[in-house]
Amino acid sequence: MTTQPNLPAAASGYHASPREMRRILFSSFLGTAVEYYDFILYATAAGIVFNQVFFAGMDPNLAILVSFGTLAVGYVARPLGGFIFGHLGDMLGRKAILVGTVLMMGIASTLIGLLPTTEQIGIWAPILLVALRLFQGIAVGGEWGGAMLLAFENAKKESRGFASAFAYMGAPAGTILGTLMLSAMATLPDGQFLAWGWRVPFVLSAVLMGLAIFIRMKVSESRVFKELSAKAETKKRRVPAAELFREHPKALLTAVVSGLSGQMAQGLMGAWAIAYAVQQAVLAPTEVLNLKALGGVATIVMIIIASKLSDRLGRRKVLIWGNIGAMLLAFPVMSLLEMDSTVAFMLAIFLGLSTVQGFTAGPYGAFVGELFPTSVRYSGTSIGYQLASTLGAGFTPMIATALVVAGGGSLWLVACLWIAFSGMSLVALLAAKDRSGEDIEQLDSPSGPAHAQAEPVPPVASARA
């Protein structure tokens, strides 16, 4: 039998060498950290800065509501970014798209830091702010799926959950960096902070962008994607996004709904709760930001624990327990926020953000990666995740703010909202199949999650990347 030397090695049983894997994981982590540094920096600034800089003169409650509205624009744009870059990533490869997303995000964030205020250029200031937020949303929409897949498609089967989680770990890492930067600037006198201090973290995005691009240029393309591209039948004109909606609608719906709970935790505790604590004068802005940064460290720890467990027990089981935990903790976390104390706020962040997000989002990357074949995996994971982020986090701060008013200042309606979204994710997971134990080439077989007859045996107890 003759060989085909020009084709990549078979994907069956393939995994990157330890050295290659370390580079891939670092690239996945760093690139996503830079993207979310920029994206979450905006979310934090929206709660404590933009209402005073770009929407000054409004009623304080209306100003914060409008400021969160500009935050929502970025989340609305994320599915569009997932659609565009997911399609291109399935056509052209993961690596090139990931360089482009970091470049786009870095430019948009730097320009936000240089944007004149409403006092200087009038209505053009908020218009330009919204436009740049739109570009941020499109950029981050294509980031997570590609970063996660480079690790997912190169990892051993027994450690796919942990490897895939590096892209998700980058989000709290970026949150920590952005929050600490903004916190440091918030120690300035109020006038200086609002005049120029808040801009410094945004302008520094240019430096982080250059570093992320340098690292990503050194990473090799996914081997399983190169094998797919080399096949003669794939040289025909393909439309991955159309194939996704036509042939994998159930998998896409599962990806969207199962991701709602983790995104709800981010929207509520990562953005709304910060603004709530500052508005209630419970804590000083610097103290709130520092506690949020500590929460980011704890989130990374919880993601590691949850993703490692998913390699031993299966993704679905860990995610199910994470969503049950979210439903049980919703009212206690809101009660902690109402206590108006530093210790209570810190505990609320640890439980509501770190623990809930760690266990509802840590194994999510590998779970959704295993829902789709290689030909549409970038599109499926990106569109699914970004739709979940829009529905679960994009409008959450605005809705929660309105629910507090409707509840007469009480947070019980916010807790009910959280339980509802976590319940939807739980139902989707209960109806799904776990494919954690299948090799990468088995995920390309016709017997997807909708056709699987039995849940496979979880992979062996190993979580080494």
C-alpha positions in Angstrom: 0.0 0.0 0.0 1.4 3.4 -1.0 1.6 6.3 1.3 0.8 9.9 0.7 3.7 11.9 2.0 2.0 15.3 1.5 -0.8 14.5 3.8 -0.6 15.3 7.5 -0.3 12.4 9.9 -3.6 10.8 10.8 -5.5 12.5 13.5 -6.5 9.2 15.1 -4.7 9.0 18.4 -2.7 12.1 17.6 -1.7 14.6 20.2 0.9 17.3 20.3 4.3 16.7 21.9 4.7 18.0 25.5 6.7 21.0 24.2 4.2 21.8 21.5 1.3 21.4 23.9 2.9 23.8 26.4 3.2 26.4 23.6 -0.4 25.9 22.5 -1.8 26.1 26.0 0.2 29.3 26.7 -1.0 30.8 23.5 -4.6 29.9 24.2 -4.4 31.3 27.7 -2.5 34.5 26.8 -4.5 35.4 23.7 -7.8 35.0 25.5 -6.5 36.9 28.5 -5.7 39.9 26.3 -9.1 39.7 24.6 -10.9 39.6 27.9 -8.7 42.1 29.5 -10.0 44.6 27.0 -13.6 43.3 27.0 -14.0 43.1 30.8 -12.1 46.3 31.3 -15.0 48.0 29.4 -17.6 46.1 31.5 -16.0 47.4 34.7 -15.5 50.9 33.5 -19.1 51.0 32.3 -20.2 50.5 35.9 -18.0 53.2 37.6 -16.7 55.6 34.9 -18.6 55.8 31.6 -21.9 57.0 33.3 -19.9 60.0 34.5 -17.7 60.6 31.4 -19.9 59.9 28.4 -23.4 60.2 30.0 -22.9 63.1 32.4 -25.9 65.3 33.2 -28.4 62.4 33.3 -30.2 61.1 36.3 -27.7 58.7 38.0 -29.9 55.6 37.6 -30.6 56.4 34.0 -26.9 57.1 33.3 -25.9 53.7 34.7 -28.7 52.0 32.7 -27.5 53.7 29.5 -23.9 52.9 30.3 -24.8 49.2 30.7 -26.7 49.5 27.4 -23.4 50.3 25.6 -22.0 47.2 27.4 -24.8 45.1 25.9 -23.9 46.3 22.4 -20.7 44.3 22.7 -22.5 41.2 23.7 -25.0 41.6 20.9 -22.1 41.8 18.4 -20.4 38.7 19.8 -22.6 36.1 17.9 -21.9 38.1 14.7 -18.2 37.7 15.4 -18.7 34.0 16.2 -20.5 33.6 12.9 -17.9 35.5 10.8 -14.7 34.2 12.4 -16.2 30.7 13.0 -17.0 30.4 9.3 -13.5 31.7 8.3 -11.8 29.4 10.9 -13.5 26.3 9.5 -12.5 27.4 6.0 -9.0 28.8 6.5 -7.8 27.4 9.8 -7.6 28.4 13.4 -4.3 30.2 13.7 -4.7 33.0 11.1 -8.1 33.9 12.5 -6.8 34.1 16.1 -4.1 36.6 15.1 -6.8 38.8 13.4 -9.1 38.8 16.4 -6.4 40.0 18.8 -5.4 42.7 16.4 -8.9 43.9 16.0 -9.6 43.9 19.8 -6.3 45.7 20.6 -7.0 48.5 18.1 -10.6 49.1 19.3 -9.6 49.2 23.0 -6.7 51.6 22.5 -9.0 53.9 20.6 -11.5 53.8 23.5 -8.7 55.0 25.8 -8.1 58.0 23.4 -11.8 58.9 22.9 -12.8 62.5 23.7 -15.6 63.0 26.3 -19.2 64.2 25.6 -18.2 67.6 27.0 -15.5 67.9 24.3 -17.3 66.6 21.2 -20.9 66.2 22.2 -23.1 63.4 21.0 -20.2 62.0 18.9 -18.5 60.7 22.0 -21.2 58.1 23.0 -21.7 57.3 19.3 -18.0 56.5 18.8 -18.0 54.6 22.1 -20.8 52.4 20.9 -19.1 51.8 17.5 -15.8 50.8 19.2 -17.7 48.5 21.6 -19.3 46.9 18.5 -15.8 46.1 17.1 -14.8 44.7 20.5 -17.8 42.4 20.5 -17.1 41.1 17.0 -13.4 40.5 17.8 -14.1 38.6 21.0 -16.8 36.7 19.2 -14.2 34.8 17.2 -11.5 34.5 19.9 -12.7 31.9 22.4 -13.7 29.2 19.9 -10.4 29.2 18.0 -8.2 29.5 21.1 -10.1 26.6 22.8 -10.0 24.5 19.6 -6.3 24.7 19.2 -5.9 23.1 22.6 -8.9 20.8 22.2 -7.8 19.4 18.9 -4.2 18.8 19.9 -4.7 17.3 23.4 -4.8 13.7 24.5 -8.4 12.4 24.9 -7.8 11.9 28.6 -7.0 15.6 29.2 -9.2 17.4 26.6 -11.2 19.0 29.4 -8.2 20.5 31.2 -6.5 21.6 27.9 -9.7 23.2 26.6 -10.2 25.1 29.9 -7.0 27.2 29.3 -9.0 29.4 26.9 -11.6 29.9 29.6 -8.9 30.5 32.3 -7.7 33.4 30.2 -11.0 35.3 30.8 -10.6 35.6 34.6 -6.9 36.2 34.1 -7.7 39.1 31.8 -10.3 40.2 34.3 -7.7 40.3 37.1 -5.2 42.3 35.0 -7.8 44.8 33.8 -9.4 45.2 37.2 -6.1 45.7 39.0 -5.0 48.3 36.4 -8.3 50.2 36.8 -8.1 49.8 40.6 -4.6 51.3 40.6 -5.8 54.3 38.6 -8.8 54.7 40.9 -6.5 55.6 43.7 -6.0 58.9 41.9 -8.1 61.9 43.0 -11.6 61.7 41.5 -10.9 64.5 39.1 -7.7 63.0 37.7 -9.2 59.5 37.5 -12.2 60.7 35.5 -10.0 63.0 33.3 -7.3 60.6 32.3 -6.6 57.8 34.9 -9.2 55.4 33.5 -7.7 55.8 30.0 -4.3 54.3 30.9 -5.4 50.6 31.1 -7.2 50.9 27.7 -4.1 52.5 26.0 -1.9 49.7 27.4 -3.9 47.3 25.2 -1.6 48.1 22.4 1.4 46.5 24.2 -0.6 43.4 25.2 -1.8 43.1 21.7 1.7 43.0 20.3 2.8 40.3 22.8 -0.2 38.1 22.0 0.3 38.3 18.3 4.0 37.4 18.7 3.2 34.3 20.7 0.4 33.2 18.4 2.6 33.4 15.3 4.7 30.6 16.8 1.9 28.2 17.2 1.2 25.5 14.6 -2.2 24.9 13.0 -4.5 22.2 14.4 -3.4 18.8 13.0 -6.9 17.5 12.7 -7.9 20.6 10.7 -5.0 20.1 8.3 -6.0 16.5 7.7 -9.5 17.6 6.9 -8.3 20.3 4.5 -6.1 17.8 2.7 -8.9 15.5 1.8 -10.0 15.8 -1.8 -13.7 16.2 -1.0 -13.1 19.2 1.2 -11.5 21.1 -1.6 -15.0 21.7 -3.0 -16.6 25.0 -2.1 -17.9 24.7 1.5 -20.1 26.9 3.6 -19.5 25.7 7.2 -22.0 28.0 8.8 -24.8 26.8 6.5 -23.8 23.2 7.1 -23.9 23.9 10.9 -27.5 25.2 10.8 -28.6 22.6 8.3 -27.1 19.4 9.8 -26.4 20.2 13.4 -29.3 22.3 14.8 -29.8 20.2 17.9 -26.1 20.3 18.8 -26.1 24.1 18.3 -29.1 24.5 20.5 -27.5 22.4 23.2 -24.3 24.5 23.0 -26.3 27.7 23.5 -28.6 26.7 26.3 -26.0 24.8 28.3 -23.8 27.9 28.4 -26.4 30.3 29.8 -25.7 29.6 33.4 -22.0 30.3 33.3 -22.6 33.5 31.3 -25.3 34.6 33.8 -22.7 34.3 36.6 -20.3 36.5 34.7 -23.0 39.1 33.8 -24.4 39.3 37.3 -21.4 38.9 39.6 -18.7 40.1 37.2 -20.4 43.4 36.1 -23.7 44.2 37.8 -22.7 43.3 41.4 -19.6 45.6 41.1 -21.8 48.6 40.1 -24.4 47.7 42.7 -21.8 47.7 45.5 -20.4 51.1 44.4 -23.8 52.7 43.9 -25.0 51.5 47.3 -21.9 53.1 48.8 -21.1 49.8 50.4 -17.5 49.8 49.3 -15.1 52.3 47.7 -14.4 51.6 44.0 -10.8 50.6 44.7 -11.9 48.1 47.3 -14.6 46.6 45.0 -12.1 46.2 42.2 -9.5 44.6 44.4 -12.1 42.1 45.7 -13.2 41.4 42.1 -9.5 40.6 41.2 -9.3 38.2 44.1 -12.5 36.6 42.8 -10.8 36.2 39.4 -7.9 34.2 41.1 -10.4 32.0 42.8 -12.3 31.5 39.5 -9.1 30.2 37.8 -8.7 27.7 40.7 -12.3 26.5 40.3 -12.0 26.2 36.5 -8.9 24.0 37.0 -10.7 21.8 39.6 -13.8 21.5 37.4 -12.0 20.8 34.2 -9.8 18.2 35.8 -12.9 16.5 37.3 -14.5 16.5 33.8 -11.6 14.4 32.5 -12.3 11.8 35.2 -16.1 11.9 35.5 -17.2 13.3 32.1 -18.1 16.9 31.2 -21.9 16.5 31.5 -21.9 15.2 35.0 -19.7 18.1 36.3 -21.7 20.7 34.5 -25.0 19.3 35.8 -23.8 19.6 39.4 -22.5 23.1 38.7 -25.9 24.2 37.5 -27.6 22.6 40.5 -25.2 24.5 42.7 -26.0 27.8 40.9 -29.7 27.4 41.6 -29.1 26.6 45.3 -26.7 29.6 45.7 -28.8 32.3 43.9 -30.7 33.5 47.0 -27.8 33.2 49.5 -25.6 35.2 47.2 -28.1 38.0 46.7 -28.6 38.0 50.5 -24.9 38.5 51.0 -24.9 41.5 48.6 -27.7 43.1 50.7 -25.7 42.8 53.9 -23.6 45.9 52.9 -20.3 44.6 54.3 -16.9 43.9 52.8 -16.8 40.3 54.1 -20.2 39.5 52.8 -19.4 41.0 49.4 -16.2 39.0 49.2 -18.1 35.8 50.0 -20.7 36.6 47.4 -18.1 37.0 44.7 -16.4 33.8 45.7 -19.6 31.8 45.7 -21.5 33.6 42.9 -18.6 34.3 40.5 -15.7 32.0 41.3 -17.5 28.8 42.3 -20.6 28.9 40.1 -18.7 30.1 37.0 -15.9 27.6 37.6 -18.2 24.6 37.6 -20.7 25.8 35.0 -18.1 27.1 32.5 -14.8 25.3 33.2 -15.7 22.0 31.4 -18.0 23.8 28.9 -15.3 24.2 26.1 -14.6 20.5 25.8 -18.3 19.7 26.1 -19.3 21.9 23.2 -16.1 20.9 21.2 -17.3 17.3 21.4 -20.8 18.2 20.1 -19.5 19.1 16.6 -17.4 17.5 13.8 -14.1 19.2 12.7 -15.7 20.6 9.6 -18.0 22.9 11.6 -16.4 22.8 15.0 -15.1 26.4 15.0 -18.5 27.7 13.8 -20.5 25.6 16.2 -18.5 26.3 19.3 -18.1 30.0 18.5 -21.7 30.7 17.6 -23.0 28.6 20.4 -20.8 30.2 23.1 -21.4 33.7 21.9 -25.2 33.4 21.7 -25.1 32.1 25.2 -23.0 35.0 26.3 -25.4 37.5 24.7 -28.5 35.9 26.2 -26.9 35.0 29.5 -24.6 38.0 30.2 -25.2 40.8 27.6 -28.4 42.2 29.0 -28.1 40.9 32.5 -26.7 44.1 34.1 -29.5 46.1 32.6 -32.2 43.6 33.5 -30.9 43.2 37.1 -30.8 47.0 37.6 -34.4 47.2 36.5 -35.4 44.3 38.7 -33.9 45.9 41.7 -36.1 49.0 41.1 -39.1 46.7 40.5 -38.4 44.9 43.7 -38.2 48.1 45.8 -34.5 47.7 46.4 -34.7 44.0 47.2 -32.7 41.5 45.2 -35.1 38.6 45.3 -36.2 39.1 41.6 -32.5 39.0 40.5 -32.1 35.6 42.3 -35.2 34.3 40.5 -33.7 35.4 37.1 -30.5 33.6 37.9 -32.4 30.4 38.9 -34.5 30.5 35.7 -31.4 30.7 33.4 -29.5 28.0 35.4 -32.6 25.8 35.2 -32.6 26.1 31.4 -29.0 25.1 31.2 -29.7 22.1 33.5 -32.5 20.9 31.3 -30.2 21.1 28.2 -27.5 19.1 29.9 -29.9 16.4 31.1 -31.1 15.9 27.5 -27.5 15.8 26.1 -25.1 12.9 25.7 -21.5 12.9 27.0 -18.8 12.2 24.4 -15.9 12.7 26.7 -14.6 9.2 26.2 -14.4 9.3 22.3 -11.3 9.9 20.3 -11.1 13.0 18.1 -11.8 11.1 14.9 -14.9 9.5 16.5 -16.4 13.0 16.9 -16.4 13.3 13.1 -18.6 10.2 12.8 -22.3 10.4 11.8 -23.4 9.2 15.3 -23.3 12.6 17.0 -24.9 13.4 20.3 -28.4 13.2 18.8 -27.8 9.6 17.6 -25.7 8.2 20.4 -27.5 5.3 22.0 -25.7 5.2 25.3 -23.4 7.5 27.2 -19.8 6.4 26.8 -17.7 5.3 29.7 -15.8 8.3 31.1 -12.1 8.5 30.1 -9.5 7.0 32.4 -8.6 8.9 35.5 -5.9 11.1 34.0 -5.9 14.8 33.7 -2.4 15.4 32.3 -2.2 17.9 29.5 
